[in-house]
Amino acid sequence: MNPISKLMRPASVAVIGASADTAKTSGRPVAYLRKHGFDGDIYPVNPRYESIDGLACYPDVASLPQAPDVGIVLLGAERAHLAIRDLSSRGTAAAIVLASGYAEIGEEGAKRQAQLIEAAGSMRVLGPNTIGLVNLTDRITLSASGALETDAFTVGGIGVVSQSGGILGSLLSRAAARGIGLSKLVSTSNEADLDMADFVDYLVDDDSTSVIALYMEGLRHPERFRRAALRAAAAGKPVVVFKIGRSESGARSAVSHTGALAGSDRMYDALFSQIGVIRAQTFSDLLDVPHALATRRKLAGRRIAILTSTGGAGTLVTDSLGMASFETPPPDGATAAKLRALQTGDHAVLDRNPIDVTLAGLQPALLRGAIGTLLDSPTYDAVAVIVGSSGLAMPDLMAGAIRDSLPGSDKPVMAFVSPHAPEITRLLNEQGVPAFPSPESVTSALAAMWQHGKFRQPTVNVGDRHAEAEIDLSDLPAGSLNEAQAKALFARFGVPVVRERVVTDTDEAASAARELGGKVVLKLLSNAITHKSDVGGVAVGLTADSIGARLNRMRDDVETATGVPANAFLVQEMVSGGTELILGLHRDPLGTALLLGMGGVTAELFKDTTMRLLCADAPFSRDDALEMIHELKTWPLLNGYRGRPRADVDALVSAMVAFARMALRLGERIVEAEINPLFVLPAGLGVRAADGVAVLASTAVE
């Protein structure tokens, strides 16, 4: 048995710093272990006691009769490392450190945390600053959470990993109150050693866990998490995460628009989408969504039948579903006939959706028959049952009628309990019917089921690496490249760029304009100034006759605005008739992302963008590029909207793949890169990079 397995299912537990006073935090772990039925050996350790709660108490770790599988360390941060060293010396597999005062408080705490891990040696550590873990499946409570004062919990298939100890207790108590079954709960907190990815990996192999719910503050090891989440997806175990920090932009404009458009939270969205992780939009979703997914029912389509005994509540659910693009069609003819045949009078309205049984709602047989008919109907992919106030009179019969309809169909069935009736909600949940106190939760649950069913594991796409490897990168400079250098780099990897010439004076500019022909664009060329239009560094529609005077004016404008001498300029062909997009790379601790969006000077204003994280073991493919293009709200502009010529989407796909290949080849060497605008011309005419930004680190590319 590996250390994490022993941590989750120990045969013996030592509680270092245990107290006989159960009112204290240090008195809780022993009390909770005994209260909730742990059947292994418990060794309290405290030199001030001879016994605690009838158990022999030992003065130190060395005095224990055997090496415990797990040690719970309740000492303060100043002394915890001593107990950790003692436990490691005895051969303990894992320890849980509850004390705070480590890396979360700053540099001094970080030193203590490093000391703690050094003392642990090969022993694994959960925490510090954790509330511990709770294994409901096996009745093992290695925690001081006050939520364990509850006498009984519903055991089920949802495993919880939280980077907050308080949230672990919150979820445990909320699940108990609502009859939602959990399997394991772990608070990872500081993650000095064991982190969220370790426990996702463990829960993938845990037979008692079917869904994994995560409360996430951030990822310390994104690649490990990515691998663990993909393992969960391959095993058919949905991962649902509530990620906080959404209001913190995390955006860093730096020298490109891409940093501001990406932002740290957008990066998490991209990661979750690519590895099949479902993002909970509200805290309540973190229980509601896993609870629905734990039924393992499949949502094959987006057509939902709503069976209601209260018209207003039916409208609430219908409206919520409609906002999420679900359909609520009326019953087909055969289904409507079967529903009408269930009536014993003329009270019910059973041939429209919502199917209203307002005055017949106290008849469980009618309810059972209606649900069964709707589940059998080819018109519907799921059934939402609304329990109205009439259900308060006979909650057991209502719950039983819904429960009895479940066998024989794998379509989702869930309930919205319209009155404030926590006892009905709990009863339905305990009987395997996901029941929610809000109509929005019904929608969130169904949306998550749909998302989970659509996810497909990323496939390894082995591209042509030979030509890429032949590209010479030995001459690349470090730092912020000027526009000409950036576009020359992009062109090496196959991104088409506009024709242009570098000039330094009016004569060279006029000559370049004549050579390029037609109208041209004049731009400042600088390694220091990236947003040229903001300082008067861009002029369009010039000719060979007008460009000289405009260059002199631009030189004066730029120097006045910035104080930086304007010594070099670009003369470019003027591209027209295309759609302007932005194509960029953004790096942050999660990795490197490719961003595509509406381009030009309004890129940050409209923020119509989509992102993909790049991964060396699953190279960016043409299919990936096409998916991104279709995700843009402005996709119709590329697809012939209102008579516009269709854009050269195939050429855009090729440019995106080339840009992604460049990112993977350069690796950590490339800090930022962006094309804005990338002109996508009509079909057959290709694309042109009209402006470029690139920032390179000094690390040599191997």
C-alpha positions as CSV (number, residue, x, y, z in Angstrom):
1,M,0.0,0.0,0.0
2,N,1.5,3.4,-1.0
3,P,1.8,6.3,1.4
4,I,-1.3,8.1,0.1
5,S,-3.4,5.0,0.3
6,K,-2.2,4.6,3.9
7,L,-3.0,8.2,4.6
8,M,-6.6,7.7,3.3
9,R,-7.1,4.3,5.0
10,P,-4.7,3.9,7.9
11,A,-4.8,1.0,10.3
12,S,-3.3,3.1,13.1
13,V,-3.2,6.8,13.9
14,A,-1.0,8.7,16.3
15,V,-2.4,12.1,17.5
16,I,0.6,14.3,18.5
17,G,-0.3,17.0,21.0
18,A,-3.7,15.4,21.8
19,S,-5.8,17.0,24.5
20,A,-8.4,15.5,26.8
21,D,-10.4,18.7,26.5
22,T,-12.7,18.2,23.5
23,A,-13.6,21.9,23.5
24,K,-10.1,22.5,22.2
25,T,-9.0,21.9,18.6
26,S,-6.4,19.5,19.9
27,G,-9.1,17.5,21.7
28,R,-11.2,16.9,18.6
29,P,-9.3,14.4,16.4
30,V,-9.4,11.6,19.0
31,A,-13.0,12.3,19.9
32,Y,-14.1,12.3,16.2
33,L,-12.2,9.2,15.4
34,R,-14.0,7.3,18.1
35,K,-17.4,9.0,17.5
36,H,-17.5,8.1,13.9
37,G,-16.4,4.5,14.2
38,F,-12.7,4.3,13.3
39,D,-11.8,0.6,14.1
40,G,-8.0,0.9,14.0
41,D,-5.5,1.8,16.7
42,I,-5.5,5.3,18.1
43,Y,-2.4,6.5,19.9
44,P,-2.7,9.9,21.7
45,V,0.7,11.5,22.3
46,N,1.1,14.1,25.1
47,P,3.5,13.8,28.1
48,R,0.9,15.6,30.3
49,Y,-1.7,12.8,30.2
50,E,-1.6,9.1,31.0
51,S,-4.9,8.5,29.2
52,I,-7.3,10.3,26.9
53,D,-10.9,9.1,26.5
54,G,-9.9,5.7,27.9
55,L,-7.0,5.3,25.5
56,A,-3.4,5.0,26.7
57,C,-1.5,8.2,26.1
58,Y,2.2,8.2,25.3
59,P,4.8,10.8,26.2
60,D,6.4,10.8,22.8
61,V,6.5,9.2,19.4
62,A,9.4,7.0,20.4
63,S,7.2,5.4,23.1
64,L,4.5,4.2,20.7
65,P,4.1,0.4,20.5
66,Q,4.4,0.5,16.7
67,A,5.0,2.9,13.9
68,P,1.6,4.4,13.1
69,D,0.4,4.6,9.5
70,V,-0.5,8.2,10.0
71,G,0.4,10.9,12.4
72,I,-1.8,13.9,13.1
73,V,0.4,16.8,14.4
74,L,-1.4,19.3,16.5
75,L,1.6,21.2,17.7
76,G,2.3,24.8,16.8
77,A,4.5,25.8,13.8
78,E,7.5,26.3,16.1
79,R,7.5,22.6,17.2
80,A,5.7,20.7,14.5
81,H,8.9,19.9,12.6
82,L,10.2,18.0,15.7
83,A,7.2,15.7,15.7
84,I,7.5,15.3,12.0
85,R,11.1,14.2,12.3
86,D,10.2,11.7,15.1
87,L,7.3,10.2,13.0
88,S,9.6,9.9,9.9
89,S,12.2,8.2,12.0
90,R,9.7,5.6,13.2
91,G,8.7,4.8,9.6
92,T,5.3,6.5,9.5
93,A,3.9,6.7,6.0
94,A,2.2,10.1,6.1
95,A,1.6,13.0,8.5
96,I,-1.1,15.7,8.7
97,V,0.0,19.1,10.0
98,L,-2.8,21.3,11.2
99,A,-0.7,24.3,12.4
100,S,-0.7,27.6,10.5
101,G,2.1,30.1,10.4
102,Y,3.9,28.7,7.4
103,A,4.3,29.9,3.8
104,E,0.9,31.6,3.9
105,I,2.3,34.3,6.2
106,G,5.4,35.2,4.3
107,E,9.1,34.6,4.2
108,E,9.6,33.6,7.8
109,G,6.8,31.1,7.5
110,A,8.2,29.8,4.2
111,K,11.4,29.0,6.0
112,R,9.5,27.0,8.6
113,Q,7.7,25.2,5.9
114,A,10.9,24.2,4.2
115,Q,12.2,23.0,7.6
116,L,9.1,20.9,8.0
117,I,9.5,19.2,4.7
118,E,13.2,18.6,5.3
119,A,12.3,16.9,8.6
120,A,9.8,14.7,6.9
121,G,12.4,13.0,4.7
122,S,10.6,10.3,2.6
123,M,7.4,10.6,4.7
124,R,4.5,12.3,2.9
125,V,2.9,15.4,4.4
126,L,-0.6,16.8,4.1
127,G,-0.6,20.5,4.9
128,P,0.5,22.4,6.8
129,N,-2.4,24.8,7.7
130,T,-4.9,22.0,6.8
131,I,-8.0,20.8,8.6
132,G,-7.2,17.2,7.6
133,L,-9.2,14.6,5.7
134,V,-12.4,12.7,6.1
135,N,-12.9,9.2,4.6
136,L,-16.7,8.7,4.9
137,T,-16.5,5.4,3.0
138,D,-14.5,3.7,5.7
139,R,-15.5,5.9,8.7
140,I,-12.1,7.5,9.1
141,T,-12.0,11.1,10.3
142,L,-8.5,12.5,10.4
143,S,-9.6,16.0,11.0
144,A,-10.4,18.7,13.6
145,S,-13.3,20.2,11.6
146,G,-16.3,21.2,13.7
147,A,-18.5,19.8,10.9
148,L,-17.8,16.4,12.4
149,E,-20.0,17.3,15.3
150,T,-22.8,16.1,13.0
151,D,-23.8,12.6,14.1
152,A,-24.2,10.9,10.7
153,F,-23.4,11.6,7.1
154,T,-24.7,10.3,3.8
155,V,-22.1,8.2,2.1
156,G,-21.9,8.4,-1.6
157,G,-19.8,8.7,-4.7
158,I,-18.5,12.3,-4.6
159,G,-14.9,12.8,-3.6
160,V,-13.9,16.3,-2.5
161,V,-10.5,18.0,-2.6
162,S,-10.3,21.5,-1.2
163,Q,-7.4,23.9,-0.9
164,S,-9.3,25.5,2.0
165,G,-9.9,23.7,5.3
166,G,-12.9,25.9,6.1
167,I,-14.6,25.1,2.8
168,L,-14.1,21.4,3.4
169,G,-16.1,21.7,6.6
170,S,-18.7,23.8,4.8
171,L,-19.2,21.2,2.0
172,L,-19.3,18.3,4.5
173,S,-22.0,20.0,6.6
174,R,-24.0,21.2,3.6
175,A,-23.9,17.7,2.0
176,A,-25.1,16.2,5.3
177,A,-28.0,18.6,5.6
178,R,-29.1,17.9,2.0
179,G,-28.6,14.2,1.9
180,I,-25.9,14.3,-0.7
181,G,-23.5,11.4,-0.5
182,L,-19.7,12.0,-0.3
183,S,-16.9,9.5,-0.3
184,K,-13.6,11.2,0.7
185,L,-12.8,14.8,1.6
186,V,-9.3,16.2,1.7
187,S,-8.0,19.7,2.7
188,T,-4.6,20.2,0.9
189,S,-4.1,23.9,2.1
190,N,-0.4,24.9,1.8
191,E,0.5,21.8,-0.3
192,A,4.1,21.8,0.9
193,D,4.2,18.2,-0.3
194,L,1.0,16.5,-1.3
195,D,-1.2,18.6,-3.6
196,M,-4.5,18.6,-5.3
197,A,-3.2,16.6,-8.3
198,D,-2.0,13.8,-5.9
199,F,-5.5,13.3,-4.5
200,V,-7.3,13.6,-7.9
201,D,-4.9,10.8,-9.0
202,Y,-5.8,8.8,-5.9
203,L,-9.6,9.3,-6.4
204,V,-9.4,8.2,-10.0
205,D,-8.5,4.7,-8.7
206,D,-10.9,4.8,-5.8
207,D,-13.8,2.4,-6.4
208,S,-16.1,4.3,-4.1
209,T,-15.7,7.6,-5.9
210,S,-17.5,8.3,-9.2
211,V,-17.2,12.1,-9.3
212,I,-14.4,14.4,-8.1
213,A,-15.2,17.9,-6.8
214,L,-12.5,20.5,-6.3
215,Y,-12.3,23.8,-4.5
216,M,-9.4,25.5,-6.1
217,E,-7.4,28.6,-5.3
218,G,-4.6,28.0,-7.7
219,L,-2.4,25.2,-9.2
220,R,1.2,24.8,-8.0
221,H,1.9,22.0,-10.5
222,P,-0.3,22.5,-13.6
223,E,1.2,19.7,-15.6
224,R,0.6,17.1,-12.9
225,F,-3.0,18.3,-12.5
226,R,-3.5,18.1,-16.3
227,R,-2.3,14.5,-16.3
228,A,-4.5,13.5,-13.3
229,A,-7.6,15.2,-14.8
230,L,-7.1,13.4,-18.1
231,R,-6.8,10.1,-16.2
232,A,-10.1,10.9,-14.5
233,A,-11.7,11.6,-17.9
234,A,-10.4,8.4,-19.3
235,A,-11.8,6.5,-16.3
236,G,-15.2,8.2,-16.9
237,K,-15.0,10.1,-13.6
238,P,-16.1,13.8,-14.1
239,V,-14.1,16.5,-12.4
240,V,-15.9,19.6,-11.2
241,V,-14.0,22.6,-10.0
242,F,-15.0,25.8,-8.3
243,K,-12.1,28.1,-9.0
244,I,-11.9,31.3,-7.0
245,G,-10.1,34.5,-8.0
246,R,-12.4,35.2,-11.0
247,S,-12.7,38.9,-10.0
248,E,-8.9,39.3,-9.9
249,S,-8.0,40.1,-13.5
250,G,-4.5,38.7,-13.4
251,A,-4.1,40.5,-16.7
252,R,-0.7,41.8,-17.6
253,S,-0.7,44.0,-20.7
254,A,3.1,44.0,-21.0
255,V,4.0,44.8,-24.7
256,S,1.0,43.1,-26.3
257,H,-2.8,43.1,-26.2
258,T,-2.8,39.4,-25.7
259,G,-1.7,39.6,-22.0
260,A,-4.7,41.8,-21.2
261,L,-7.1,39.7,-23.2
262,A,-5.9,36.4,-21.7
263,G,-5.6,37.0,-17.9
264,S,-5.0,34.3,-15.4
265,D,-8.7,33.3,-15.1
266,R,-9.1,32.9,-18.8
267,M,-6.1,30.6,-18.7
268,Y,-7.8,28.4,-16.2
269,D,-10.9,28.3,-18.4
270,A,-8.8,27.2,-21.3
271,L,-7.1,24.5,-19.3
272,F,-10.3,23.1,-17.8
273,S,-12.0,23.0,-21.2
274,Q,-9.1,21.1,-22.8
275,I,-8.9,18.4,-20.1
276,G,-12.6,17.8,-19.6
277,V,-12.9,19.6,-16.2
278,I,-16.3,21.2,-15.6
279,R,-16.2,24.6,-14.0
280,A,-18.8,25.3,-11.4
281,Q,-20.1,28.8,-11.8
282,T,-21.4,29.2,-8.3
283,F,-20.4,27.8,-4.9
284,S,-23.7,25.9,-4.7
285,D,-22.9,24.2,-8.0
286,L,-19.9,22.6,-6.4
287,L,-22.3,20.2,-4.7
288,D,-25.3,20.3,-7.1
289,V,-23.3,19.5,-10.2
290,P,-21.3,16.5,-8.8
291,H,-24.5,15.2,-7.2
292,A,-26.3,15.1,-10.6
293,L,-23.2,13.6,-12.3
294,A,-22.9,10.9,-9.6
295,T,-26.2,9.3,-10.9
296,R,-24.1,8.3,-14.0
297,R,-27.1,9.0,-16.3
298,K,-26.3,10.2,-19.8
299,L,-27.8,13.3,-21.4
300,A,-28.0,12.5,-25.1
301,G,-29.6,15.8,-26.2
302,R,-30.8,19.2,-25.1
303,R,-34.6,18.5,-25.0
304,I,-36.1,18.7,-21.5
305,A,-39.5,17.7,-20.3
306,I,-40.8,19.7,-17.3
307,L,-43.4,18.1,-15.2
308,T,-44.9,20.5,-12.7
309,S,-47.6,20.8,-10.1
310,T,-47.2,24.6,-10.0
311,G,-47.3,26.8,-13.0
312,G,-45.1,29.6,-11.8
313,A,-42.3,27.2,-10.9
314,G,-42.6,25.5,-14.3
315,T,-42.0,28.9,-15.9
316,L,-38.9,29.5,-13.8
317,V,-37.3,26.3,-14.9
318,T,-38.4,26.8,-18.5
319,D,-36.8,30.3,-18.6
320,S,-33.6,29.1,-16.9
321,L,-33.2,26.2,-19.4
322,G,-33.9,28.5,-22.3
323,M,-31.2,30.9,-21.3
324,A,-28.7,28.0,-21.4
325,S,-29.9,27.0,-24.9
326,F,-31.9,23.9,-23.8
327,E,-35.1,23.2,-25.6
328,T,-38.5,22.5,-23.9
329,P,-40.7,21.2,-26.9
330,P,-44.3,20.1,-26.4
331,P,-44.9,16.3,-26.4
332,D,-45.1,14.5,-29.7
333,G,-48.5,13.2,-30.6
334,A,-48.0,9.7,-29.3
335,T,-46.6,10.9,-26.0
336,A,-49.4,13.4,-25.6
337,A,-51.9,10.7,-26.1
338,K,-50.3,8.5,-23.4
339,L,-50.3,11.4,-21.0
340,R,-53.9,12.2,-21.6
341,A,-54.8,8.6,-21.0
342,L,-53.4,8.9,-17.5
343,Q,-56.1,11.5,-16.5
344,T,-58.9,10.5,-14.3
345,G,-60.6,13.9,-14.8
346,D,-60.0,17.2,-16.6
347,H,-57.8,18.7,-14.0
348,A,-54.4,18.2,-15.6
349,V,-52.9,19.8,-18.7
350,L,-50.6,17.0,-20.0
351,D,-50.1,17.9,-23.7
352,R,-47.9,20.9,-23.5
353,N,-44.5,21.6,-21.9
354,P,-44.3,22.3,-19.0
355,I,-46.7,19.4,-18.4
356,D,-48.9,20.8,-15.7
357,V,-50.6,18.5,-13.1
358,T,-51.5,21.3,-10.8
359,L,-54.7,19.9,-9.4
360,A,-53.7,16.3,-9.9
361,G,-50.4,16.7,-8.1
362,L,-51.4,14.7,-5.0
363,Q,-51.8,11.5,-7.1
364,P,-48.5,9.6,-7.0
365,A,-49.8,7.1,-9.6
366,L,-50.4,9.9,-12.1
367,L,-47.0,11.4,-11.3
368,R,-45.3,8.0,-11.7
369,G,-47.1,7.3,-15.0
370,A,-46.3,10.7,-16.4
371,I,-42.6,10.5,-15.5
372,G,-42.4,7.0,-17.1
373,T,-44.1,8.2,-20.2
374,L,-41.8,11.2,-20.6
375,L,-38.7,9.0,-20.1
376,D,-40.0,6.6,-22.8
377,S,-40.7,9.5,-25.2
378,P,-38.3,10.0,-28.1
379,T,-39.0,13.7,-27.8
380,Y,-37.2,14.2,-24.5
381,D,-33.6,13.6,-23.3
382,A,-34.2,14.4,-19.6
383,V,-37.1,15.1,-17.2
384,A,-37.2,17.9,-14.6
385,V,-39.9,17.3,-12.0
386,I,-41.1,20.3,-10.0
387,V,-42.3,19.5,-6.5
388,G,-44.7,22.1,-5.4
389,S,-46.3,23.0,-2.1
390,S,-48.8,20.1,-2.5
391,G,-45.8,17.7,-2.0
392,L,-45.5,18.9,1.6
393,A,-48.5,16.9,2.5
394,M,-47.0,13.6,1.4
395,P,-43.2,13.9,0.9
396,D,-42.6,10.2,1.1
397,L,-45.1,9.4,-1.6
398,M,-43.9,12.1,-3.8
399,A,-40.2,11.0,-3.4
400,G,-41.2,7.4,-3.9
401,A,-43.1,8.1,-7.1
402,I,-40.1,9.8,-8.6
403,R,-37.7,7.2,-7.4
404,D,-39.9,4.3,-8.8
405,S,-39.7,5.9,-12.2
406,L,-35.9,5.6,-12.5
407,P,-35.4,1.9,-13.4
408,G,-35.7,1.1,-17.1
409,S,-34.2,4.4,-18.4
410,D,-30.8,6.0,-18.2
411,K,-32.1,9.5,-19.0
412,P,-31.5,12.1,-16.3
413,V,-34.3,12.8,-13.9
414,M,-34.0,15.6,-11.4
415,A,-36.3,17.7,-9.2
416,F,-36.7,21.4,-8.3
417,V,-38.3,21.7,-4.9
418,S,-40.2,24.9,-5.2
419,P,-41.3,25.5,-1.6
420,H,-38.7,25.8,1.2
421,A,-38.8,22.2,2.1
422,P,-35.3,20.9,3.1
423,E,-36.8,17.6,4.3
424,I,-38.2,16.8,0.8
425,T,-34.9,17.9,-0.8
426,R,-33.0,15.6,1.5
427,L,-35.4,12.7,1.0
428,L,-35.2,12.9,-2.7
429,N,-31.4,13.2,-2.7
430,E,-31.1,10.2,-0.4
431,Q,-33.2,8.2,-2.8
432,G,-31.0,8.9,-5.8
433,V,-33.0,11.8,-7.3
434,P,-30.9,15.0,-7.5
435,A,-33.1,17.6,-5.9
436,F,-32.4,21.3,-5.9
437,P,-33.8,24.4,-4.1
438,S,-33.4,26.7,-7.2
439,P,-34.3,26.4,-10.9
440,E,-30.9,27.6,-11.9
441,S,-29.3,24.5,-10.2
442,V,-31.4,22.3,-12.5
443,T,-29.9,24.1,-15.5
444,S,-26.4,23.9,-14.1
445,A,-26.7,20.2,-13.5
446,L,-28.0,19.5,-17.0
447,A,-25.4,21.7,-18.6
448,A,-22.6,19.9,-16.8
449,M,-24.1,16.5,-17.9
450,W,-24.1,17.8,-21.5
451,Q,-20.5,19.1,-21.2
452,H,-19.3,15.8,-19.7
453,G,-20.9,13.8,-22.4
454,K,-19.4,15.9,-25.2
455,F,-15.8,15.8,-24.0
456,R,-13.3,13.8,-26.1
457,Q,-9.8,12.9,-25.0
458,P,-7.2,14.9,-26.9
459,T,-5.4,12.9,-29.5
460,V,-1.7,13.0,-30.1
461,N,-1.1,14.6,-33.4
462,V,2.3,14.0,-34.7
463,G,3.0,16.8,-37.2
464,D,5.9,17.3,-39.6
465,R,8.7,18.1,-37.2
466,H,11.4,17.6,-39.8
467,A,10.9,21.0,-41.6
468,E,10.4,22.7,-38.2
469,A,13.7,21.3,-36.9
470,E,15.6,22.7,-39.9
471,I,14.6,26.3,-39.1
472,D,17.8,28.1,-37.9
473,L,17.2,30.0,-34.7
474,S,20.8,30.6,-33.7
475,D,20.7,34.3,-34.7
476,L,17.7,35.3,-32.7
477,P,18.3,38.3,-30.4
478,A,17.0,38.6,-26.8
479,G,14.5,41.1,-25.5
480,S,11.7,42.9,-27.3
481,L,11.9,42.6,-31.0
482,N,10.9,45.4,-33.3
483,E,8.0,44.8,-35.7
484,A,10.2,43.8,-38.7
485,Q,12.2,41.4,-36.6
486,A,9.0,39.9,-35.1
487,K,7.4,39.3,-38.4
488,A,10.6,37.8,-39.9
489,L,10.5,35.3,-37.0
490,F,6.9,34.4,-37.7
491,A,7.7,34.0,-41.4
492,R,10.4,31.5,-40.7
493,F,7.7,29.2,-39.4
494,G,5.4,29.8,-42.4
495,V,3.1,32.7,-41.3
496,P,2.6,34.9,-44.4
497,V,3.5,38.6,-43.7
498,V,2.9,41.8,-45.7
499,R,5.5,43.1,-48.0
500,E,7.5,45.9,-46.4
501,R,10.8,47.8,-46.4
502,V,12.8,49.3,-43.5
503,V,13.7,52.9,-44.1
504,T,15.5,55.7,-42.2
505,D,14.8,58.9,-44.2
506,T,12.3,60.5,-46.7
507,D,14.2,59.5,-49.8
508,E,14.2,55.8,-48.8
509,A,10.6,56.0,-47.8
510,A,9.6,57.4,-51.2
511,S,11.6,54.8,-53.0
512,A,10.0,52.0,-51.0
513,A,6.5,53.3,-51.7
514,R,7.2,53.4,-55.4
515,E,8.6,49.8,-55.3
516,L,5.6,48.4,-53.3
517,G,3.1,50.3,-55.6
518,G,-0.3,51.7,-54.8
519,K,-1.2,53.0,-51.3
520,V,1.2,52.2,-48.5
521,V,1.3,52.3,-44.7
522,L,4.1,54.2,-42.8
523,K,5.0,53.0,-39.3
524,L,7.4,53.8,-36.6
525,L,10.0,51.0,-36.2
526,S,11.1,50.6,-32.6
527,N,12.1,48.0,-30.1
528,A,10.9,50.2,-27.2
529,I,7.5,51.4,-28.5
530,T,5.1,48.7,-29.3
531,H,1.7,50.4,-29.4
532,K,2.7,52.8,-32.2
533,S,-0.8,54.2,-33.0
534,D,-1.0,55.6,-29.5
535,V,1.9,57.9,-30.1
536,G,1.2,59.0,-33.7
537,G,3.4,56.2,-35.1
538,V,1.1,54.9,-37.8
539,A,-0.2,56.6,-41.0
540,V,-2.2,54.9,-43.8
541,G,-3.1,55.6,-47.4
542,L,0.1,57.2,-48.3
543,T,1.8,57.5,-51.8
544,A,5.3,58.0,-52.9
545,D,4.6,61.7,-53.2
546,S,3.1,62.2,-49.8
547,I,5.1,59.8,-47.6
548,G,8.2,62.0,-47.2
549,A,6.3,64.9,-45.5
550,R,4.3,62.4,-43.4
551,L,7.5,60.7,-42.2
552,N,8.9,64.1,-41.0
553,R,5.7,64.8,-39.2
554,M,5.7,61.3,-37.6
555,R,9.2,61.7,-36.4
556,D,8.2,65.0,-34.6
557,D,5.0,63.6,-33.2
558,V,6.7,60.5,-31.8
559,E,9.6,62.4,-30.2
560,T,7.1,64.9,-28.7
561,A,4.9,62.1,-27.2
562,T,7.6,59.8,-25.9
563,G,10.9,61.7,-25.8
564,V,12.4,58.8,-27.8
565,P,14.1,59.6,-31.1
566,A,12.4,58.1,-34.1
567,N,15.2,56.8,-36.3
568,A,13.7,54.0,-38.3
569,F,10.4,53.4,-40.1
570,L,8.5,50.7,-42.0
571,V,6.9,51.2,-45.3
572,Q,4.3,48.4,-45.9
573,E,1.9,47.5,-48.6
574,M,-1.6,48.5,-47.6
575,V,-3.9,45.5,-47.2
576,S,-7.6,46.0,-47.8
577,G,-10.7,43.8,-48.1
578,G,-9.9,41.4,-45.3
579,T,-11.1,40.7,-41.8
580,E,-8.8,41.8,-39.0
581,L,-8.0,39.2,-36.3
582,I,-5.5,39.0,-33.5
583,L,-3.4,35.9,-33.0
584,G,-1.2,35.8,-30.0
585,L,0.7,33.8,-27.4
586,H,0.5,34.3,-23.7
587,R,2.6,32.7,-21.0
588,D,1.8,32.4,-17.3
589,P,2.4,29.8,-14.6
590,L,-0.2,27.5,-16.2
591,G,1.7,27.3,-19.5
592,T,1.5,28.9,-22.9
593,A,-1.8,29.7,-24.6
594,L,-2.7,30.5,-28.2
595,L,-5.3,33.3,-28.4
596,L,-7.5,34.1,-31.4
597,G,-9.9,37.0,-31.5
598,M,-11.3,40.1,-33.2
599,G,-8.3,42.2,-34.0
600,G,-7.3,45.8,-34.7
601,V,-7.2,48.7,-32.3
602,T,-10.6,47.6,-30.7
603,A,-9.3,44.1,-29.7
604,E,-9.3,44.9,-26.0
605,L,-12.6,46.7,-26.3
606,F,-14.7,43.9,-27.8
607,K,-12.8,41.0,-26.3
608,D,-14.2,38.4,-28.7
609,T,-11.5,35.8,-28.1
610,T,-10.9,32.2,-27.6
611,M,-7.9,30.3,-26.2
612,R,-6.1,27.0,-26.2
613,L,-3.2,25.9,-24.0
614,L,-0.4,24.4,-26.0
615,C,1.0,21.1,-25.0
616,A,4.1,19.4,-26.4
617,D,2.6,15.9,-26.2
618,A,-0.6,16.9,-28.0
619,P,0.5,19.4,-30.7
620,F,-2.0,22.0,-31.9
621,S,-3.8,20.6,-34.9
622,R,-5.8,22.0,-37.8
623,D,-9.0,20.7,-36.1
624,D,-8.0,22.6,-33.0
625,A,-7.6,25.8,-35.0
626,L,-10.9,25.3,-36.8
627,E,-12.7,24.8,-33.5
628,M,-11.2,28.1,-32.2
629,I,-12.3,30.0,-35.3
630,H,-15.9,28.7,-34.9
631,E,-16.0,29.7,-31.3
632,L,-15.6,33.4,-32.1
633,K,-18.8,35.5,-32.0
634,T,-17.4,37.2,-35.2
635,W,-17.2,33.8,-37.0
636,P,-20.0,34.9,-39.3
637,L,-17.8,37.7,-40.6
638,L,-15.4,35.1,-41.9
639,N,-18.2,32.9,-43.2
640,G,-19.9,35.3,-45.7
641,Y,-22.2,37.3,-43.3
642,R,-24.7,39.4,-45.3
643,G,-23.1,39.0,-48.6
644,R,-19.5,39.4,-47.5
645,P,-17.1,37.2,-49.5
646,R,-16.1,34.1,-47.5
647,A,-12.7,34.4,-45.9
648,D,-9.7,32.2,-46.6
649,V,-10.3,30.1,-43.4
650,D,-8.0,27.4,-44.6
651,A,-5.1,29.8,-44.8
652,L,-6.0,31.2,-41.4
653,V,-5.9,27.6,-40.0
654,S,-2.4,27.1,-41.5
655,A,-1.2,30.4,-40.0
656,M,-2.5,29.4,-36.5
657,V,-0.8,26.0,-36.7
658,A,2.4,27.6,-37.8
659,F,2.3,30.1,-35.0
660,A,1.7,27.3,-32.5
661,R,4.6,25.3,-33.9
662,M,6.8,28.3,-33.3
663,A,5.7,28.5,-29.7
664,L,6.5,24.9,-29.0
665,R,9.8,25.0,-30.8
666,L,10.9,28.1,-28.9
667,G,9.5,26.9,-25.6
668,E,10.5,29.0,-22.6
669,R,12.5,31.2,-24.9
670,I,9.4,33.0,-26.2
671,V,7.8,35.2,-23.6
672,E,5.2,37.0,-25.7
673,A,4.2,37.0,-29.4
674,E,1.3,38.6,-31.2
675,I,0.1,39.4,-34.7
676,N,-2.4,42.3,-34.6
677,P,-3.9,42.7,-37.1
678,L,-3.8,39.4,-39.0
679,F,-5.7,40.2,-42.2
680,V,-7.8,37.2,-43.4
681,L,-8.5,37.9,-47.1
682,P,-11.2,36.4,-49.3
683,A,-11.1,32.7,-50.1
684,G,-8.0,31.8,-52.1
685,L,-6.1,35.0,-51.3
686,G,-4.6,33.9,-48.0
687,V,-3.7,35.8,-44.8
688,R,-1.2,38.6,-44.1
689,A,0.4,39.5,-40.8
690,A,0.4,43.3,-40.8
691,D,1.9,43.9,-37.4
692,G,3.9,41.8,-35.0
693,V,5.2,41.8,-31.5
694,A,7.7,39.3,-30.0
695,V,9.6,39.2,-26.7
696,L,12.4,36.6,-26.4
697,A,14.2,35.5,-23.3
698,S,18.0,35.1,-23.4
699,T,17.9,31.4,-22.7
700,A,19.4,29.5,-25.6
701,V,17.2,27.2,-27.6
702,E,18.4,23.7,-27.8
